[in-house]
Amino acid sequence: MKTRALLFFCLSFIFLACDDEIDVFSDDPNLPVVYGVLNSKDSVHYVRITRTFRGEGNNLEYAKIPDSSYTQITNVKLEALSGSSVRATYTGNMVELAPKKEGDFFTEPNFAYEFQIPELDKYSEYRLSFDHAGNEVMAQATIPSKPSFVNVATFSVVNNDITTGNQPFYGNLIFDYNTASKGKLYLLSFVFRYTEFYQDGSSEEKELVMDLSEFPSQNISGGDKIRYRLNGLSFLSRLAALIKPDPNVKSRLVGNGTVILTSVAEELFIYQQATSGTGGVSQSNLNYTNVYIDNGETGLGIFEGASTIEATRDFSNFSVKAIIFSEQTAGLKFCTDRQSILSDNPSAACD
């Protein structure tokens, strides 16, 4: 009988918000399962440690019982490495996180091991170790150097004033960046912020995340110069597709935007390729892992590093007008509080 474990994986590295479920299989009903991504942008890091399980009857029903996945482990620690030397040691504290989304597996309790490391990128290698079922389990993460943006300017969706009757002259959101050492995959996304005002007088700040590109670098030494263009028409069309008209919304105040770039280390890239079945990786590699047991066996899951940088900018006045009045987004009730726009366009004010 094959045993079953659940891993949560998301390339956005938002550990508490992973939606994708990956089934991994093993003949051993008590293998350690590790999931952890150390990101240099964070000062608090979480590593989830569970185990495979096997039960009689319906495995999905069995999986809803917390004891089926959590197991007693001891001596959970992280060691910062410089070559073969240990430079610092951090002890993991078990904490309960917010419940996961409803699904086949239990949603709470949701335990993980917490490590507080304010300057993660001070060292580039970290070794996780813990005792499980009489054996020591280890995994090692590489922290890529931080990539860098080049001249992120004010976000310009259009380059002319569409409120004067002119046809829009669409611009490009241009993101230039330099790759960094030990980074294999580069994930680019854009966050659009706005505030919704409701008919009952309440309001809520919102964020809309657009995944833009995934670039696997052939040069993990870094130094490559990469450019990504998001056309203004495409940007407005995405807003129209992702934000739906709502009769409870009176207006939506246009906010700013943030471009986010994450550099992923090589083991995590390989793991993602293997578990997703993409990139020419065979199905036999579905259980790819860098989790090792001192008895010569392997565990399951992945423990690796990433580095994220962000740049926040305002939209140009022409762009704010386009978001409010363009053919694509005019029905979404966008508005502004910028006096430089309202002086000539009073209808752009929020109700």
Secondary structure, 3 states (H helix, E strand, C coil): CCEEEEEECCCCCCHHHCCCEEEEEECCCCCEEEEEEEECCCCEEEEEEEECECCCCCHHHHCCCHHHCCCCCEEEEEEEEECCEEEEEEECEEEECCCCCCCCCCCCCCEEEEEECCCHHHCCEEEEEEEECCEEEEEEEECCCCCEEECCCCECCECCCHHHCCCCCECEEEEEEECCCCCCEEEEEEEEEEEEEECCCCEEEEEEEEEEEEEECCCCCCCCEEEEEEEHHHHHHHHHHHCCCCCCEEEEEEEEEEEEEEEECHHHHHHHHHHHCCCCCCHHHCCCCCEEECCCCECEEEEEEEEEEEEEECECHHHHHHHHHCCCCHHHCEEECCHHHHCCCHHHECC
